[in-house]
């Protein structure tokens, strides 16, 4: 019995379990409730690791797998008036776990029929084409940039990872369905989407609904994603989670990105001034404070927690949009989207947790951010979360306050024990202030001693720069916070930064 067949058999059994509602007239209807039923039943059973594909497809290299593409004339819904087309990724390379993908039309779910003829294997280096293929995920295209040209807007591939982009953007940071036990000193679990259902959109519809079944050793889940492409592509997310076991750390709405080097730590021996997919964690607290934490590539694993109650939003953003700061015409880092999470209901007490992992290569996603409830997740519990994920490149709508545009660090001349931080703010009311205005700084440090702070206007840039000179105690990290104000009115978001010895 092949691995793909074994997985299909499991999927068929799950479908049968889901199709047994109380009323006879609903027996043929497949809805999101059916996916919820699957997740609940799955959580009540022991976890079974899905089998991996074997053979040449699994041995493909990174470059050869990237060269394997679906033929455009085989895209799902290509012959309809739908504004959405779907192409599929075959299982192979590191994407070795097959997933089941079905189409839902008129409340009926039909598995996608796939064959090797739907893919172009010419540049994969395979000596013999596979006789059958299993699927690992899919990508959705839509005429987002030009009428009649279908460009990729979202892709689901690998564990519970997915990436979304808006008009004029290129892929960068990723989202995940769920994070379990991330950076807590024990092996992390990577929950996987075991099955997807693509709800066929009406002709001309501007949104697409995708349902997904998630599984892991400690939790299962049913996810609904309603995708709205645009200048700011949004994914309306509804997640229903079932705990198979107690979970020590349950990360909700996790985001993953890459930060290799930036203004405070420019790269060595590289012509590019900055290298990152995101340059900061942004947070809008339940109390109304806006916080900006510049990212770093630390020497050792670094974990930061931002306690809050009912957060209004958080995300990993790419704030620097000037090509001159990247000088990378191939990667187009200035066009990477920021990913922003907005809870649609009350999430209670908890924290936004930021994990920064040391990385020696820009190919590694070494940044993770997610929400952690104050209350632990116990076996048998059902949890529900609703939030909006946005892929954006313009933060103006997120806050009227002036924003941090740069954080730079260096030594203080003739004072070897001291350090100097320069923080630049721009936007909001700062744009129209005369240089003579008495703008003041509010600065606090968790350890060490502030030696001097001062603020200077930069009229040519319509910005203001705050200098903080401090002397660390040599033992402890220094957690800093700062903002600018005028006559008692706060003009900027809160800058948050950690200097590590």
C-alpha positions as CSV (number, residue, x, y, z in Angstrom):
1,X,0.0,0.0,0.0
2,X,1.5,3.4,-1.0
3,X,2.0,6.2,1.5
4,X,-0.2,8.5,-0.6
5,X,-3.0,5.9,-0.6
6,X,-2.7,5.5,3.2
7,X,-3.1,9.2,3.7
8,X,-6.1,9.3,1.3
9,X,-7.7,6.5,3.3
10,X,-7.4,8.5,6.5
11,X,-8.9,11.5,4.7
12,X,-11.8,9.4,3.4
13,X,-12.5,8.1,6.9
14,X,-12.5,11.7,8.2
15,X,-15.0,12.7,5.6
16,X,-17.2,9.9,6.6
17,X,-17.1,10.9,10.2
18,X,-17.9,14.5,9.3
19,X,-20.9,13.5,7.1
20,X,-23.1,12.2,10.0
21,X,-25.1,15.1,11.3
22,X,-28.3,14.6,13.1
23,X,-30.7,15.7,10.4
24,X,-31.0,13.4,7.3
25,X,-31.4,16.4,5.0
26,X,-27.9,17.7,5.9
27,X,-26.1,14.4,5.2
28,X,-24.7,15.5,1.9
29,X,-23.8,19.1,3.0
30,X,-20.1,19.9,3.5
31,X,-19.6,23.1,5.4
32,X,-17.0,24.6,7.7
33,X,-18.8,22.8,10.5
34,X,-17.8,19.6,8.9
35,X,-14.1,20.6,9.2
36,X,-14.7,21.5,12.9
37,X,-16.2,18.0,13.4
38,X,-13.2,16.4,11.9
39,X,-10.8,18.4,14.1
40,X,-12.7,17.5,17.2
41,X,-12.8,13.8,16.4
42,X,-9.1,13.9,15.5
43,X,-8.2,15.4,18.8
44,X,-10.0,12.6,20.6
45,X,-7.7,10.0,18.9
46,X,-4.0,9.3,19.4
47,X,-1.7,11.3,17.1
48,X,-0.5,9.5,14.0
49,X,2.5,11.0,12.1
50,X,1.5,11.3,8.4
51,X,3.7,9.3,6.0
52,X,6.2,11.0,3.7
53,X,6.5,10.6,0.0
54,X,9.5,8.5,-1.1
55,X,11.6,8.2,-4.2
56,X,13.0,10.7,-6.6
57,X,10.6,13.5,-5.7
58,X,11.9,13.6,-2.1
59,X,15.5,13.7,-3.3
60,X,15.0,16.9,-5.4
61,X,17.3,19.8,-4.5
62,X,16.1,23.3,-3.6
63,X,16.8,24.6,-7.1
64,X,15.3,21.6,-8.9
65,X,12.1,21.7,-6.8
66,X,11.7,25.4,-7.6
67,X,12.1,24.6,-11.3
68,X,9.1,22.2,-11.0
69,X,6.1,24.3,-11.9
70,X,2.4,23.6,-12.6
71,X,1.5,24.2,-16.3
72,X,-0.5,27.4,-16.5
73,X,-3.2,25.8,-18.7
74,X,-4.0,23.3,-16.0
75,X,-4.9,25.8,-13.3
76,X,-8.1,25.2,-11.4
77,X,-11.0,27.4,-12.6
78,X,-9.1,28.6,-15.6
79,X,-12.0,27.9,-17.9
80,X,-14.5,29.7,-15.7
81,X,-15.2,33.4,-15.2
82,X,-13.6,33.2,-11.8
83,X,-11.1,35.9,-10.9
84,X,-9.2,33.3,-8.9
85,X,-7.0,30.5,-10.4
86,X,-5.3,27.8,-8.3
87,X,-2.1,25.9,-9.1
88,X,-0.7,23.1,-7.1
89,X,2.6,22.1,-5.6
90,X,3.6,18.5,-5.8
91,X,5.0,16.8,-2.7
92,X,8.8,16.6,-2.8
93,X,12.1,18.1,-1.5
94,X,11.4,19.2,2.1
95,X,7.7,19.4,1.4
96,X,7.4,15.6,1.9
97,X,4.1,15.3,3.7
98,X,1.1,14.9,1.3
99,X,-2.0,16.9,1.9
100,X,-5.5,16.3,0.5
101,X,-7.1,19.2,-1.4
102,X,-10.7,19.3,-2.4
103,X,-13.1,21.7,-4.1
104,X,-16.4,22.6,-2.4
105,X,-19.2,23.5,-4.7
106,X,-22.9,23.5,-3.8
107,X,-22.0,22.2,-0.4
108,X,-20.3,19.1,-1.8
109,X,-16.6,18.4,-1.4
110,X,-14.8,16.7,-4.4
111,X,-11.1,15.8,-4.2
112,X,-8.9,17.5,-6.7
113,X,-7.9,15.2,-9.5
114,X,-4.1,15.5,-10.2
115,X,-1.7,13.8,-12.6
116,X,2.0,14.2,-13.5
117,X,0.9,15.7,-16.9
118,X,-0.1,18.9,-15.1
119,X,3.5,19.7,-14.2
120,X,6.6,20.7,-16.1
121,X,9.5,18.5,-15.1
122,X,11.9,19.6,-17.8
123,X,14.3,21.5,-15.5
124,X,14.2,19.2,-12.5
125,X,17.0,16.8,-13.4
126,X,14.8,13.8,-13.1
127,X,15.8,10.9,-15.4
128,X,12.3,9.4,-15.2
129,X,9.1,11.2,-14.7
130,X,7.0,10.0,-11.7
131,X,4.0,7.9,-12.5
132,X,1.9,9.6,-9.9
133,X,2.2,12.7,-7.7
134,X,0.9,13.7,-4.3
135,X,0.2,17.3,-3.4
136,X,2.0,19.4,-0.8
137,X,0.1,22.7,-1.2
138,X,-1.2,25.3,-3.6
139,X,-0.9,28.9,-4.7
140,X,-3.7,31.3,-5.7
141,X,-3.4,33.8,-8.6
142,X,-5.5,36.8,-9.2
143,X,-5.4,39.9,-11.6
144,X,-4.1,42.1,-8.7
145,X,-1.6,44.2,-10.6
146,X,-2.9,44.3,-14.2
147,X,-6.2,43.3,-15.7
148,X,-6.1,39.9,-17.4
149,X,-2.7,38.9,-15.8
150,X,-3.0,36.4,-13.0
151,X,-0.3,37.1,-10.4
152,X,0.3,35.1,-7.2
153,X,-1.4,36.5,-4.1
154,X,-1.1,33.7,-1.5
155,X,0.5,30.3,-1.2
156,X,0.0,27.5,1.4
157,X,3.1,25.2,1.5
158,X,4.9,23.4,4.3
159,X,3.5,22.5,7.8
160,X,1.0,25.3,8.5
161,X,2.9,28.1,6.7
162,X,1.3,30.5,4.3
163,X,2.4,33.7,2.6
164,X,0.2,36.5,1.3
165,X,1.1,39.7,-0.7
166,X,-0.7,42.7,-1.9
167,X,-0.4,44.8,-5.1
168,X,3.2,45.5,-6.0
169,X,4.6,43.4,-3.2
170,X,6.9,40.3,-3.3
171,X,7.0,37.4,-0.8
172,X,8.8,38.0,2.5
173,X,7.4,37.2,5.9
174,X,5.2,34.2,6.5
175,X,2.2,33.4,8.7
176,X,1.5,30.1,10.4
177,X,-1.7,28.4,11.6
178,X,-0.3,27.7,15.0
179,X,2.9,27.6,17.0
180,X,3.5,25.1,19.8
181,X,6.4,25.2,22.3
182,X,8.5,27.7,20.4
183,X,11.8,28.6,22.1
184,X,11.1,27.2,25.5
185,X,13.9,24.7,25.9
186,X,12.1,21.7,24.5
187,X,11.5,20.5,20.9
188,X,9.1,22.7,19.1
189,X,6.1,21.2,17.4
190,X,5.2,22.3,13.9
191,X,1.5,21.7,13.4
192,X,0.6,20.8,9.8
193,X,-2.4,21.4,7.6
194,X,-3.4,17.9,6.7
195,X,-6.2,18.8,4.3
196,X,-7.6,21.9,2.4
197,X,-11.0,22.7,0.9
198,X,-11.2,25.4,-1.7
199,X,-14.7,26.9,-1.8
200,X,-15.5,27.7,-5.4
201,X,-16.2,31.4,-5.7
202,X,-19.0,32.9,-7.7
203,X,-18.1,34.3,-11.1
204,X,-16.5,37.7,-10.6
205,X,-16.3,37.4,-6.8
206,X,-13.5,39.3,-5.2
207,X,-12.8,37.0,-2.3
208,X,-11.9,33.4,-1.9
209,X,-12.6,31.1,1.0
210,X,-10.2,28.3,2.0
211,X,-10.8,25.8,4.8
212,X,-8.0,23.8,6.4
213,X,-7.7,20.9,8.9
214,X,-4.7,21.2,11.2
215,X,-3.1,18.4,13.2
216,X,-0.2,18.0,15.6
217,X,0.7,15.8,18.6
218,X,-0.9,18.1,21.1
219,X,-3.6,20.1,19.2
220,X,-5.9,19.9,16.2
221,X,-7.8,22.7,14.5
222,X,-10.2,23.9,11.9
223,X,-9.3,27.1,10.0
224,X,-11.3,29.3,7.7
225,X,-9.4,31.8,5.6
226,X,-11.4,34.4,3.6
227,X,-8.9,36.0,1.2
228,X,-9.4,39.6,-0.1
229,X,-6.8,40.6,-2.7
230,X,-5.9,44.3,-3.1
231,X,-3.4,47.0,-2.4
232,X,-3.6,45.7,1.2
233,X,-4.5,42.0,0.8
234,X,-6.3,40.7,3.9
235,X,-7.0,37.2,5.2
236,X,-10.0,37.0,7.5
237,X,-9.1,34.1,9.8
238,X,-11.4,32.0,12.0
239,X,-9.6,29.3,14.0
240,X,-11.2,26.6,16.2
241,X,-8.6,24.7,18.2
242,X,-9.0,21.4,20.1
243,X,-6.4,20.4,22.7
244,X,-5.3,16.7,22.4
245,X,-3.0,17.2,25.3
246,X,-1.9,19.9,27.7
247,X,0.1,22.5,25.8
248,X,2.8,24.5,27.6
249,X,3.0,27.3,25.1
250,X,0.3,27.9,22.5
251,X,1.3,30.5,20.0
252,X,-1.7,32.2,18.3
253,X,-1.4,34.0,14.9
254,X,2.3,33.3,14.6
255,X,4.4,35.3,12.1
256,X,7.9,34.3,10.9
257,X,10.5,36.5,9.1
258,X,14.1,37.1,8.4
259,X,16.4,39.7,9.9
260,X,20.1,39.5,9.1
261,X,21.4,43.0,9.3
262,X,20.2,46.6,9.5
263,X,20.9,50.2,10.6
264,X,22.0,49.3,14.1
265,X,24.1,46.4,12.9
266,X,25.1,46.8,9.3
267,X,26.4,43.7,7.5
268,X,30.2,43.0,7.3
269,X,31.9,42.5,4.0
270,X,28.7,43.1,2.0
271,X,27.8,45.9,-0.4
272,X,24.2,46.0,0.8
273,X,23.6,48.3,3.8
274,X,20.6,46.3,5.1
275,X,19.3,42.7,4.7
276,X,15.9,41.8,6.1
277,X,12.3,40.9,5.3
278,X,11.1,42.8,8.3
279,X,12.8,45.4,10.4
280,X,10.6,45.7,13.5
281,X,7.8,44.4,15.7
282,X,4.9,46.8,15.9
283,X,2.2,46.6,18.5
284,X,-1.0,48.5,19.3
285,X,-1.9,47.7,22.9
286,X,-5.3,47.4,24.5
287,X,-4.6,50.6,26.4
288,X,-3.9,52.5,23.2
289,X,-0.1,52.6,23.3
290,X,1.8,52.1,20.0
291,X,5.2,50.3,20.4
292,X,8.0,49.8,17.9
293,X,10.7,47.3,18.6
294,X,13.5,47.2,16.0
295,X,14.6,43.7,15.2
296,X,18.1,42.3,15.7
297,X,20.2,39.3,14.7
298,X,21.5,38.6,18.3
299,X,24.6,36.7,19.3
300,X,22.4,34.3,21.4
301,X,18.7,33.4,21.4
302,X,16.7,36.4,22.6
303,X,13.1,36.3,23.8
304,X,11.1,39.5,24.6
305,X,7.6,39.6,26.0
306,X,5.1,42.5,25.8
307,X,2.3,42.0,28.3
308,X,-1.1,43.2,27.3
309,X,-4.8,42.7,27.7
310,X,-7.0,42.5,24.6
311,X,-4.4,43.8,22.1
312,X,-5.6,45.8,19.2
313,X,-2.9,44.5,16.9
314,X,0.7,43.3,16.4
315,X,2.9,42.5,13.4
316,X,6.3,42.1,11.8
317,X,6.7,45.1,9.5
318,X,9.1,46.2,6.8
319,X,9.2,49.9,7.6
320,X,12.3,50.8,5.4
321,X,11.0,51.3,1.8
322,X,14.0,53.0,0.2
323,X,15.8,50.8,-2.4
324,X,19.0,52.7,-1.5
325,X,19.0,51.1,1.9
326,X,19.1,47.6,0.4
327,X,20.8,47.9,-3.0
328,X,19.5,44.4,-3.9
329,X,17.8,44.5,-7.3
330,X,17.2,40.7,-7.2
331,X,15.6,40.3,-3.8
332,X,13.6,43.6,-3.9
333,X,13.6,43.7,-0.1
334,X,12.0,47.1,-0.1
335,X,8.8,45.5,-1.6
336,X,8.4,42.9,1.1
337,X,5.1,43.2,2.9
338,X,4.5,43.8,6.6
339,X,2.2,41.3,8.2
340,X,-0.3,42.8,10.6
341,X,-2.7,40.9,13.0
342,X,-5.9,42.5,14.2
343,X,-7.9,40.5,16.7
344,X,-11.7,40.7,16.0
345,X,-12.7,39.7,19.5
346,X,-11.3,39.8,23.1
347,X,-8.2,37.8,23.6
348,X,-7.9,38.6,27.3
349,X,-4.7,38.8,29.2
350,X,-1.4,37.6,27.8
351,X,1.6,38.7,25.8
352,X,3.0,39.3,22.4
353,X,6.2,37.2,22.4
354,X,9.1,38.0,20.1
355,X,11.8,35.4,19.4
356,X,15.1,36.4,17.8
357,X,17.4,33.6,16.7
358,X,21.1,34.0,15.8
359,X,21.6,33.5,12.1
360,X,24.8,33.3,10.0
361,X,22.8,33.4,6.8
362,X,20.1,35.5,5.2
363,X,18.4,32.4,4.0
364,X,17.2,31.6,7.5
365,X,13.9,32.8,8.9
366,X,15.1,33.7,12.4
367,X,12.3,35.9,13.7
368,X,9.1,34.7,15.2
369,X,6.2,36.7,16.8
370,X,2.9,35.4,18.2
371,X,0.3,35.9,20.9
372,X,0.4,33.8,24.1
373,X,-2.6,33.7,26.5
374,X,-2.0,34.1,30.2
375,X,-4.1,31.0,30.7
376,X,-2.5,27.6,29.8
377,X,-4.2,25.3,27.3
378,X,-5.4,22.0,28.8
379,X,-6.3,18.7,27.3
380,X,-9.9,18.5,26.0
381,X,-10.3,22.3,25.7
382,X,-11.8,24.0,22.7
383,X,-10.5,27.5,21.9
384,X,-11.6,29.9,19.2
385,X,-9.8,32.9,17.7
386,X,-10.9,35.4,15.1
387,X,-8.4,37.9,13.5
388,X,-7.6,39.7,10.3
389,X,-4.2,39.2,8.7
390,X,-3.1,42.1,6.4
391,X,-0.2,42.2,4.0
392,X,0.6,45.9,3.8
393,X,3.3,48.4,2.8
394,X,1.8,51.6,4.1
395,X,1.4,51.9,7.8
396,X,-0.2,55.3,7.8
397,X,-3.6,53.9,8.6
398,X,-2.3,52.1,11.7
399,X,-1.5,55.2,13.8
400,X,-1.6,59.0,13.5
401,X,1.5,59.3,15.6
402,X,5.1,59.9,14.3
403,X,7.0,56.7,13.7
404,X,10.5,55.5,14.4
405,X,12.3,55.5,11.0
406,X,15.8,54.5,12.1
407,X,17.7,53.1,15.1
408,X,21.5,53.4,15.1
409,X,24.1,52.5,17.7
410,X,27.7,53.3,18.4
411,X,30.4,54.3,20.9
412,X,30.7,57.6,22.7
413,X,34.0,59.3,21.9
414,X,36.5,59.3,24.8
415,X,34.1,57.3,27.0
416,X,34.9,53.6,26.4
417,X,32.3,52.3,28.9
418,X,29.4,54.3,27.4
419,X,27.2,53.7,24.4
420,X,25.2,56.0,22.2
421,X,21.8,55.3,20.5
422,X,20.4,57.5,17.9
423,X,16.6,57.2,17.2
424,X,15.0,59.0,14.3
425,X,11.3,59.9,14.4
426,X,9.2,61.2,11.5
427,X,5.6,61.7,10.4
428,X,2.5,62.8,12.3
429,X,2.7,66.2,13.9
430,X,6.5,66.2,13.7
431,X,6.3,67.0,10.0
432,X,4.9,70.5,10.6
433,X,6.9,71.5,13.7
434,X,9.3,74.4,13.4
435,X,12.9,73.5,14.5
436,X,12.6,75.9,17.4
437,X,9.8,74.0,19.1
438,X,10.8,72.6,22.5
439,X,10.4,68.9,21.7
440,X,11.4,66.8,24.7
441,X,12.1,63.1,25.2
442,X,10.9,60.7,27.8
443,X,13.5,58.0,28.3
444,X,13.7,55.1,30.7
445,X,16.3,52.3,31.2
446,X,15.9,49.0,33.0
447,X,19.5,48.9,34.1
448,X,22.6,51.0,33.8
449,X,22.7,54.8,33.9
450,X,21.6,57.5,31.5
451,X,24.4,59.9,31.0
452,X,22.8,62.4,28.6
453,X,19.8,62.7,26.2
454,X,19.1,65.4,23.7
455,X,16.8,66.0,20.7
456,X,17.8,67.7,17.4
457,X,15.6,68.6,14.4
458,X,16.5,67.5,10.9
459,X,14.6,70.0,8.8
460,X,15.8,68.6,5.5
461,X,14.3,65.2,6.4
462,X,11.2,66.6,8.3
463,X,12.3,64.4,11.2
464,X,13.7,64.6,14.7
465,X,16.5,62.7,16.2
466,X,16.9,61.5,19.8
467,X,20.3,60.7,21.2
468,X,20.6,58.5,24.3
469,X,24.1,58.2,25.9
470,X,24.2,55.6,28.6
471,X,26.6,53.5,30.6
472,X,25.5,49.8,31.1
473,X,26.4,47.9,34.2
474,X,28.4,45.4,32.1
475,X,26.3,42.4,33.3
476,X,22.6,42.9,32.4
477,X,20.8,43.7,29.2
478,X,19.4,47.3,29.0
479,X,15.8,47.5,28.1
480,X,15.1,51.0,26.9
481,X,11.9,52.9,26.1
482,X,11.6,56.4,24.7
483,X,9.1,58.8,23.0
484,X,9.0,62.4,22.0
485,X,6.5,65.0,23.2
486,X,5.6,68.7,23.2
487,X,4.1,70.5,26.2
488,X,2.8,67.3,27.7
489,X,1.4,65.9,24.5
490,X,2.9,62.6,23.2
491,X,3.8,63.0,19.5
492,X,5.4,59.6,18.7
493,X,5.0,55.9,19.2
494,X,7.1,54.3,21.9
495,X,10.5,53.1,20.8
496,X,11.5,49.9,22.6
497,X,15.0,48.5,22.4
498,X,17.3,46.0,24.2
499,X,21.0,46.6,24.3
500,X,22.8,43.3,25.2
501,X,26.3,43.1,26.6
